[in-house]
């Protein structure tokens, strides 16, 4: 598994989320919270989708290693 480039660990995914939030954090530092712009919108959408995939698709959550996706429902999240 360590040599397979298609496998991404939970730690690597989390690092991507942290990196994606860097742009927003930089804006707050440079411009101040009242002057944050819409520039980070794309980054926020990407990391939100990644976080959702981690929980819903990959089973990487504190509730356990379960996928919450029902393949028959075309990607709708289910809770059982």
C-alpha positions in Angstrom: 0.0 0.0 0.0 2.8 2.5 0.7 3.9 2.3 -3.0 0.4 2.7 -4.5 0.0 6.4 -5.6 -3.8 6.0 -5.7 -4.1 5.4 -2.0 -4.3 8.6 0.1 -4.1 8.4 3.9 -6.4 10.2 6.4 -3.4 12.3 7.4 -2.7 13.3 3.8 -6.3 14.3 3.3 -6.3 16.3 6.5 -3.1 18.1 5.3 -4.9 19.0 2.1 -7.7 20.6 4.2 -5.3 22.5 6.3 -3.4 23.7 3.2 -6.7 24.8 1.6 -7.6 26.9 4.7 -4.3 28.7 4.4 -5.5 31.2 1.9 -8.4 32.2 4.0 -6.2 32.5 7.1 -3.7 34.6 5.2 -6.5 37.0 4.2 -7.5 37.4 7.8 -3.9 38.1 8.8 -3.2 40.6 6.0 -6.6 42.3 5.7 -8.2 41.7 9.1 -11.4 39.8 9.7 -13.7 42.6 8.6 -12.0 42.9 5.2 -11.9 39.2 4.2 -12.7 38.8 0.5 -14.5 36.2 -1.6 -11.1 35.0 -2.9 -11.1 31.9 -0.8 -14.5 30.7 -2.0 -13.1 28.1 -4.4 -10.8 26.7 -1.7 -13.6 26.5 0.8 -15.8 24.6 -1.6 -13.0 22.2 -2.4 -12.1 21.4 1.2 -15.8 21.1 2.2 -16.2 18.5 -0.5 -13.1 16.7 0.6 -14.2 16.7 4.2 -17.6 15.4 3.2 -16.0 12.6 1.1 -13.8 11.6 4.1 -16.9 11.1 6.3 -19.5 9.9 3.8 -17.5 7.9 1.2 -14.3 6.9 2.9 -15.6 6.2 6.4 -13.0 8.4 8.1 -15.0 9.7 11.0 -15.3 9.2 14.7 -18.6 7.2 14.4 -16.7 4.3 12.9 -15.4 3.0 9.6 -18.7 3.0 7.8 -19.6 4.5 4.4 -22.8 6.6 4.7 -23.4 6.5 0.9 -26.1 4.4 -0.6 -24.9 3.5 -4.1 -28.4 2.8 -5.2 -29.5 6.3 -4.4 -26.8 8.0 -6.6 -24.7 9.4 -3.9 -27.3 10.4 -1.4 -26.2 10.3 2.2 -28.0 7.8 4.4 -28.0 7.4 8.2 -28.9 4.1 9.7 
